[in-house]
Amino acid sequence: MTPQRKRRLLGTAAVAVVVITAVAVTLVIASDDTGRGTDQPAAAEISTATVTQRDLAEYLEITGTLDYEGTVTLTSRDNGVLMHLADEGTVLRRGEQIYLARYEPSDAETARILAGVASARDALSAAADKLSDAASGPNEADVAAARAAVAEAVEARDRLIEPPSPAEISSAEAAAAAASEALDALDNPTAGDLAAARAEIATAEVRLADLRAGPSAAEINAAQAAVQTAKQALADLRAGPSEAEIDTAEAARLAAWERLRDELQYSDNDVEIELARAELLTAEEALADLLAGPSDAEIDDAEARVLTAEETLAELRAGPTQAEIDDAEAQVLAARERLDLLENPTEVQYAQARADLDTAKEALAELRAGPTQAEIDTADASILTAERGLADLLAGVTGAELAALEASLASAEAELVSAQAEMAAHGETYRPLYVLYGNIPTYRNMEVGLEGPDIRQLQENLASLGFGDEALEVDGVFDEHTATAVRRWQQETGQHIDGVVSTADVLFVTGPSVIGSWEQGVETGQELEVGKTLASLTVVETPERDGMTTTQRVAANLPLSDRDLVSVGVEVNVELPDDTDLAGTVSAINPSPILDPETGENVVEVTILLSEPASPVWIGATVTVEITETLIANALVVPATALLALVEGGSAVEALDADGTTRLVGVETGLFVDGDVEVISAELEAGMRIVVPR
């Protein structure tokens, strides 16, 4: 569908008035000098319309495609033979199995694990050697680093006692000159500063005068109109649905039932049958809602709107408060004081300027005089500290250093134990892959001694699945309590029980995910290789506080000429192919335009997130996005065809009074939008009837 923008420019008003003139000529001739008609009863066939008060807006409809926001490519985590696959279209949730493979270790995998064990042994040997070397005295590298630290401290002292460079002197002299100019400026303020201060006074005085003058008639009229609108809305709500509305809803329900009956009798298209069922359900719900009448909450809301409008009108009529006037007077006084400070600086300002100048001069003098004895003493102390460090190193390792080396040895021993555990699990027969929630992918085997955000993510899942106890802390540290929870999970799911979660055990996704089509040839009994693409997982929901939120989105192309109508956060309406409306919010706008090959227009890509999920049947379907921009809020609106051109100039409408007589009411016209026009007149208000020439 070609995007359609329903916009009417203000410049079309003149054309509209000319067209209407011919229709209204007889009414104009009938008017007298006062602008009133002949007070004759209106013709029996007269056509009328109601003056309304509402927002004038322009609308934009674009099309887009409904899809999910996030997809994950599922690849084989290990070698083996597929023994089980989750069905296509299955929604996988936390802790559920994706596939099960019978592991058959390859020569390359065996070689890798053996190499890992060998590497861990080498690391352990290296840690032991470092500890042994420390016990036997410092090595040449440590001694060299300590000697370098001494040399650096000596160099820093030498730089300190060097005389200042010409550039440093020039910088200090410039700072002193700037401080001197600031002091002189107190006696000679610039014309620009004085003009700005006087403008601030004028603005404050205008605001004070406006407050003292009170609200205008237009503001009072607008508030009164708001009260009438709220009262009318409340009255309409209390009156309930009309017989015509009920008859229409009943007819819609009957038509939907007949369509479903026909589909069941003559069609074998399951999609059409389901659409007919949905249509019947929607019609029945609409009729039920109509018969039930407005809820207490709706009545309460309408009454609250009336009360708010009345309070606003009362506040407007009461005029500004004394506090508001006092504040405005204070702002005028403050602005005048700022001007006075410019024209008549205080002794405090002079004192501060003199202090700044003294500081700049002192800095210049200190630079020329060179470093103080205290600064030289500090530099000498740094040299002494570095020399003592070198002496301590030559004297042998401290107890703390020895403890750190012993800790490194213990860590290397733990790495060897982990590598040996992987070797022990190498002959494991079955290896399942499970879904857990999180946005950090598995990039390492998770075991005792590790810590980080991936460990916290694992702990959150173990706790949510019920495998933790009071001792399990979600703190990102893989301790023995975490290992116990992992073993419980492994025992419950029939895995090899070792308290370690490997990269081949779990797949972290951000929420419940649906399995797409398995790749061609992927089936039970097939040989798997590490890294082979199996299927795509589409994230359909993500956790949010205490619930889940949909990831459904609409990707649409917005004409570049309409870019001003949309911004991130704007609420829109999304219409599905079955005419269902869903609320959405613009979440992203691509700033770089592209060329739409179908229309030849420049467009920008817009992403819209839905507030609630649509039926999965519409994924991939083309939907309509409706965007509304309010041009004039709370405008007094009449049909454009009701306007009459007056002989003496200007426009009018023909008001129909309660006794059936008509009279001309002069109006000012505003914006024309979709056959309606904004009018301004003290004699018109919402709810009045006006004549619309045929």
N, C-alpha and C positions, 0 to 999 in steps of 0.2 A: 504494500500500500504506500502510495506517495504521501510523505508527511504533509499535513494540512495545518496551516496556521490561521486561526480565525481572528483577524485583526482588522479594525476599521480605523482609519486615520481621522483626526479631528478636521482635516481639510475637506472631508467629504460633506461636512455639515451644510455648506452653501448649496451644493447640488441637491441635497435632500430637501432643503427649504424651497427651492425653485420648483421641484416636482410636486410638492404638496400644495403650492400656491394655487394651481389650477383647480384642485379639488376643493379648496377652501374658499373660493372667491365669493360664493353666495353668502357664506357666513360673515366674511369681512364686511361686505356691503351692508349687512344687517346690523353691524355694530354701531353704537352711538359714540358721542365724544368721550364718554366715561369709560369705554371699553366693555360695557355690558351689552348683552343681547337684548332681544325684544321681550324677554320673559315669557315667550309663548311656549306652550307645552311641546315637548320633543315629539318627533314623528314616531309612529308605532314601530317602524323598521329601523330605528336608530341603532348604530353599533357603538358599543362603549368598551372601555378598558379601565382597569384599576391602577391608580398611582401607587407604585411600590417603593420601598426604601431598602436597598440592598447594595452589595458590592458589585461594581462593574469590573469585569475581568476579561482577560484574553486567554485563549486556550491553544494548546499545541498537542497534537497527536502524532506520535512516532511509533514505529514498530520495532520489536526486538525479539530475541530468542531466549526462552526460559531454560536455565541449566543450573547445575550445581557449581559452587565456587571452587572447591578443592578436589583434586584427584591425586592418587598416589599410584605409582607403577609398582606392581608386585613382582619381585624377582625371586628366583630360587636362592635360598640361603645356604644350601648344602648339596652335595652329590647324593644320589640314591634313586630309588624307584618309588614313584607316586603310588600310595596305597589308598588315599582318600582325598576328595576335593569337596569343598563347600559348594552348594548349588549356585548356579548363576542367578543373580537377582537377590540373593540372600543378604539381609542386613546383619552385618557382624558387629557384635557389641563387645564390651570389655570382657576379656577372659575366654572368648570363644575361639575355636580352632579354625584355621584357614585351610591347612592341608596337613597330611601325615605322610612322611617318606620313610622307607626302609633304607637305612644308611649302609652303603657299601664303600668303605674307604678306598680311595685310589692311591696309587704309589706316590703321586705328587703330594697328596694330603698327608700321608704317613711321613714323607720326607719333611714336610713343613713342620709338623708337630715335633719330630725328632730334632729338627734344627732349633725349634723354640726351647726345647729342654737343654740342648747344648749351649745356646745363648745365655740361658739363665744360669747355667753352671759357670760359664765364663764370667758373667757379672758378679757372681758370688766370689769367684777366685780373685777378681780385681778388687772388690771391697776388702777382702781379707788382706791382700797385698798392701792396700793403702793404710789399713790399720797397723800392719806390721812396720811399714815405712815410718809412720808417725811415731811409733814406739822407739824406732831406731834413730830419730832425729829429723830435722826439716830437710826438704829436698831443695835442689838448686833454684827451681822456679819460684817457690815461696820466698826464698831469700832475695831473689832478684826483684820480686814485687815489693818487698819491704824496703829495699834500697831505693827503688823508684819513688816510693812515697816520701822518703827523706829528701830526695832530689826535688820533688815537686814543692815541698814545704819551703825549701831554701829558695827556689825560684820565685815563689809568692812573696817572700820577704824582700827579695831583691827588687821585684816590681814595685813594692810599696815605697821603698826609699828612693826610687828613681824620681827626678823632678817631673812635674806635669807637662803634658804636651801642649803645643800651641792651640790645638783643637779644643782641648779641655778648658784652657784659659778663655778662649773665644766663647764657648758655650756658657760659662759662668758669667762673663761680662754681658752677654745677651740677656740672661735672666735678670741681672741687676738693672739693665736698661728698661726691660719690660715692667719691672716693679716701679721704677721711677715714673714711667709714662702713666701707669695706673693711678699713682698719687696725683699727678698733674691733671688727670681727667676729672677728678673730683671738683676742681675749680672751673673746668671747661667741659661740661657734658655735651655730647654730640646732638645734632639736630634730630637725628633718627630716634635716639632714646627719648627725647622730649616729646616727639610726635606720638610715639607709641604709648607713653604714659597718658597723654591727653586723650587719645582714642579710647583707652581703657576707662577713663572717667566718663566719657560720653556714652559708652555702652552701658555702664552701670546706672547712669542717670536715666536712660531710656527704659531700662527694665523696672526701675523704681516707679517711674511715671505710669507705666503700663499696669503695674500692680495697684497703684492708687486709683486708677481710672475704673477698675473692676472689669468684669466680663462683658464682651460685646453682645449685641442682640443676636448676632449669628450664632454665637456659642450657646446662648440660652435656647434658641430655636432648635439647634442640633440636639441638645440634651433633652428637650421636650419631645422631639421626634423619637429619640431612643426609648423614652418611657412608653410612648404610644405603641411602638413596634413590639416591645417586650410584653405589654398587656395584651396586644392582639394575638401574639404567639401563644400566650397562656390560655386565652379564650378558645382559640382553635384547638388546642390540645385537650381542654376539658370537654369540648363539644363532641369529640370522638369522630370516628369515620362516618362518612355519609353513605346512604343507601347505594349511590352510584359506585362508590369505591368498593363496597362489599360485593356488588353485582359483578364488577370487573374482575375482582380477585376470584370469585366463584367461577366465572367463565374461563379464566386462565387455568384454574385447577381442572375443570372439565375437559378443556382442550388438551392439557398435558396427559390426562388419563386416557383419552381417546387415542393420542399418539402412541402411548405405551401399549395399549391394546392392539393397535394395528401392527406395531413392530413385533410383538410377540406372536401374532397370527401369520404375518406375511414375510417377516425378515429373519434371516439367520446371521445377521451381522451383530456380534456381541457388543461391539463398541456403540452402535446406534441404540441398542436396547438399553445399555447402561446410561447413555445420555438421556434417553426418554425417562428412565427411572429417576435420574437426578432432577430432571425438569419437573416431574410430578412432585417429588419431595419438596423442591423449592416453592412450587405453587401452593402446596398444602401448608407449608410453614408460613408463607406470606399471608394466606387467608386466616390462619390461626392467630397470627400476631395482630391482624386488623380487627378481628372479633374480640380479642382480649382487651383492646383499648390501650391507652398510655399507661405506663407503670407509675407507681408512686414516686420512683426516683426521677422520672421525666417531669412529672408535675412539680416536684420539689425544685428541680433545676430551673424550670420556667419561672416559678415564683421567686427564686433567688435572683434571676436575671431582672425581674421587675423591680425587686427591692434595690438591687445595685444601681439600676438606671435612675430610680427615684433619689437615692442617696447622692449620686453624682450631680443631679439637677439641683438638689438642695444645697450642696457644697458650692456649686457655681453661683447660685443666687446669693449665698451668704457672703461671697466675695473673699478676697485674700485674708489670711489670718494675720494677727498682729506680729506673730513670729516671722512670717514671710516678709512682711514690710520691714521689720527690724533687720532681718538678714540683708535685704536689698540696700537699706540705708548704710549698713556696716560695710558693704562692698563699695559703695560710693565713697565712704570715708577712707577706706583702705587705699583706693585708687588715688584719691587726692593726696594722701600721705606719701605714696610712692613718688608722685610728681614733685612734692615738696622736698623729698630727700634728694632728688636729682638737682633741683634748683638751689637747695640750701642744705648741703651735706652736713651731717652731724659730726661731732668730735669723735664719736666712736668709729665712724667710717675712716676719718683721717688717721686715727690711732692704728687701725688694722692695716691700712695702706702703708703707713710708716714702718710697722712691724715687718710686713712682707719685704719692704725695701731693705731693712736692716738684715733680715735673714739672708737675702740674696748677696748683700755685700759681705757678710761674714763668710758665706760659702766661698766667695771669690778670694777673700783674704786667706782662708785656710788652705785653699788650693795653691796659692802662691807661696804660702809659708811651708808647705810640705807636711808629711805625717807627724803626728804627735808622738811623744815618747810612749804613751799608752798603746797606741796602735803598733809601734815597733815591738813593744814587749809581747803583745798578743801573737805577732808573727813569729817571734823567737820561741814562744811557748809551743806553737804548732810544730816547729822544727824539733823541739825537745820531745814532744809526744811521738812523732814519727821515728825518731832515733831510739826511743824506748821500745817501740813495737818491734823494730829490727833486733834489738838486743834480746827481747823476750823470745823471739823466734829462734834466734841462734842458741838460746838457752834450753829449748825443747818445748814440746806441746804442753798445753794446759789440761787440766782435768775436764773442762767443758769441751774442748776440741776432741779429746779422746772419746768422750761420751757421744759426740756427734758421729764420729767414725764408726763407733760400735752400733749406733742406730742404723747407719747405712748398711752395715753388714747384715743386720737383722732384716732389713727390707729386701736385700738381695736373696736371703734365705727364703722369705715368703714368696718371692717371684718364682723361685725354683719349685717350691711346693705347688704353686698354681700350674706351672707348666707340666709337672708330673701328674697332676690331677687331670689335665686335659688329655694327657697320654693314656691315663687309665680309662677315660671315657671314650677313647678312640674306637673301641670295639662296640659301642652302643648300637643296638639293632634298629630302633625306631626313633625318629626325631620329628615331633610335631612343631608347627608354627602357630603361635597364638597372637591375638589382637589385644593390645593394651593402649590406653589413652595417653597422649602426650605429644608435644611438638618438637622434642629432641630425638633424633634418630639414634638407633643403637650403633655406636661407633667403636665399642670395646666390650669385652667380657666384663660383667659386673660381679665383683667378689669382695670378700672381707679385706678391709684396708683402704679401699677406694672411697673417694668422696667427690661430690659435684652435683650440678643440677640434674644430670641423668639419673643419679642414684636417688635423689629426692622424688623424681618422677616415678621410678620403680616402686618406692616405698608408698607413694600415694595410691598406686594401683593395688598393691598387696593389701593395704588397709581397706580400700573400697570393696575388694573381693572377699574380705573376711578372714584373711590368713594371718593377720597380725594380732597381737595381744597388747596389753597395757604397756609392756616393755618396749614395743616397737615405736621408735620416735621418727617422725618424718622430718629429718634434719639434714638429709643429703650425705650422711656418713654410713657406709656399709659396715655395720658392726655385726657381732654374733647374733643379736636379736633379729636383724634383717636377714641373716643367713637362715635362721630358724624359720622365719616366715616363708622364705623361698623354698625350703625343704618341704614345708607343709603343702605349698602350692604344687610342687613337683610330685609329691606322693598322691595328692588328690587327683591330678591329671594324668598319672601313669608315666611320668617322665623319669629319666635317670636322676637319682637323688644325690646331689653333690653340693647343694647350697650356692651354686654359681649359675648366673643367667648369661648365656652366651648370645652373640649376635645372631645365631641361627635359631634361637628359641622364641623371640618375640618380634613383633612389628608394631611400632608406635605410630598411631594415627590420632588426629585431633578430636575424633568423635566417632559415633556409629557410622559405618561405611557399608555401601552396597557393592557387591562383587559384579563387575561387568562381565562381558563375554570372555571366557577363557580363550587364550591364543590357539590358533589352529594347531592341532596335534597334541595339545595338552589334555591328557586323560589318564585315568588310573592305569598303572602298569608301565607308564612311560619312564624312560631314564631321564633323570634331571642332572643338569650341570650347574655349578655355582654361577649366579648372575643371569641365568636364562629368564627372559620376560615371560610371565605366566598370564597376567591379567591386569586390569586397572581397578583400583578401589576408589569409589567416589564417596567423599565425606558428605553425609546428608544432614548431620546435626553436629553442633559443638556444645560442650558444657558451658553453662553460664549461670553462675551463682548456684541456686538450688534446682535448676532445671536445664533444659536443652533449648537451643535456638537453631532454626533452620539455616542452611547454607545456600538455599536457593537464591538465584540472582537472575536478573534480566540484563543482557548485553544489547545495547541499542546504539544506533547512529543518529546523532542530533545534527541537523543542518547548522553549519557555522554561523549563518545569519541569525539563528535563534539562540545562540550561545548565551545571550544576556538573560534569558528566561530561567536558566538553571544554575544552581550552585550546590556544592556538597552539603548534605543535610536537608535539602528541600524534599518535602513529602509529595508523593505522586500517587496516582491510581493506576493499577495494572489490571487490564481486562483480559481474561482468558478466552480461548475460542468458544467456550460454552456461555459467554457473557457474564461469568462470575467476576466480581470485582475484589481485588486484594490491595491493601495498603502497602506502599513501598517507600523507601528512602534512597535518595541518590547518595551513593557511598564513594564514588570516584568519577573523575572526569579526566580523560587523557588530554593534556594541554596541546598535543601535536595534532593538527588536522590531517585527515587523509581524504583521498578522492573516492567517492562512492561510485563503483563502476556501473551500477544500474541507473542512477539518476544523473551522474556527471557532476554532482554537487560536492563541495568541500564539506566534510562532516567531522565531528569529534565523537569519540567513543565514550559512552556513558554507561556506568554500572549501577544497577538498582538492586538493593537487598529487600526481600519481602519480609513483612512483619509476621506472617504465618505461612506455613508451607502449602503449596498447591498440590493437587493430586499428582502422583508420579506419572500418570498417563499423559500429562502435558509437558513433560520434560522433552526439550528439543523442539517444542511447538513455537509458532510465531504468535506473539501477544502484542496487545496495544497498550502503550504507555501514555496516559493522559496527564499533562502538566498544566497547572493553572497559575496565572499571575494576576493578582488583584491590582487593577489600575487606579480605581477610585473607591475608597471604602465608604460604606453607608451613604451611597448616593440616592437622590430622589430620581426615580426612573419612570419614563412613559414610553409608549411605542413611538418611533420616529414619525410614523404616518399620522399621528395625532397633532403634529405641529401645524400651525396656521401662520401665514405671513400677513402682518398688519400693513395697511395702506400707509400709515404714518411711519413705518419702519419697525423692525424688531419682530419677535415671534410671540405666539400665544397658543394656549390650548382652550378648548371649550369645555368648561366644567358643567357637570350635570348635577343640579341640586336635588335635595330630597323631595321637593314638591314637583319635580319633573321639569322645571325650567332650566335653561342653560344660560351661561354667561362666559364672556371671554376673560381669561386670566393671562396677563403678560408674564413671560418667562425669559430667563437667560438660558441659552443652551450651552452644554459642555461637550463631553466626549460622546461620539456615536460608536456603538459596539453592537454588532449582530442584530440590527433592526431596532435597537433601543437607543435612547438618548438621555443623558443627564440633564435635568432642568433645575433651575434655581428660582424660587419665588416664595415670598412670605405668605402668599394666599393659598399655596398648595401644601398638602400633607398626605402622608401615606394613607391609603384606604379610600380616598376620594375617587369618584367615577368621572371619566372624561369621555368626550365623543371622539370616535375614530372614524373619519370619513371613509365611505366605501369606495 
